[in-house]
Amino acid sequence: MRRRARRTALTALLLTAGATACLTGCQSGQDDASSGDATRSAASATSAEPASATPSAAASPSAAASTPKEPFTGLTGAQISERALKATTEARSLRMTGTVPDEESGGTIKIDIALDRRGDCAGTMGMNGQGEAELIKTGDTLYLKYDERFLRAQSKGEPQADTEALVSLLAGRWTKMSAGGADAKETAGFCDLDKLLEDAGDGNDDTSTTVTRGKATTVDGTPAFTLHETDGSERNTVYVATEGKPYLLRFESGSKQEPGALSFTGYDEPVPAEPPSGEVLDLDGLDGMNT
């Protein structure tokens, strides 16, 4: 029974992780007046925001044409899900794209992030269609870039002068800080694929969810098989690859309280986490000048 819960924990954790990493700092740290304080404010605002190098729309599964042989013949839904859990948690890297709910604002967060077991990541995030923040973590350094719409949205309710100082200093400009610093710690932690997949495999003791077989389909052209996870009135849908390793391809939440969908691609592919070229603003240096 515990093994069934672990399978459910895989998809639930990946959905929740995307939301948590985006949400924690998005509503905070926007009350500083000076340019140095504004810098620290923006860094704190994205201290939990994941994102990815190239935003993309969530995959839309489509029914496949008739197949000569049904995938995973002879396996139960639970057994297929167990195989997907094993393959996914053994991945060296992956890319996660989609939308997750923001409980604080009631809106939607769009994320697109690639991450690997070295702790490197690259991506973008946006909230309620109000601008975008880019993120790169490589080695011990975290790079962030915010567009003007994002900065203004996160500064809503603050004095106009503070907002203008923040926008003037940071909009469209790459910044960097130590990945081990207080402002960067949460974002840097989200880039730890080892921890993410370790948590996915740990599971919990809830045995109320059942996993049943669906049908053959495709996800963005990739052959897949659907599984349905049912817990009371909620029915989530999972898509598992049928060619190569049975990786998790997509998760669609059936919960009215936590709607959302995430797609998973780029398994075992290099993460494009290269330091940005050109001028980069050192936030750690500015912070030291203003303390």
Disulfide bonds with the S-S distance in Angstrom:
Cys121-Cys191 1.90
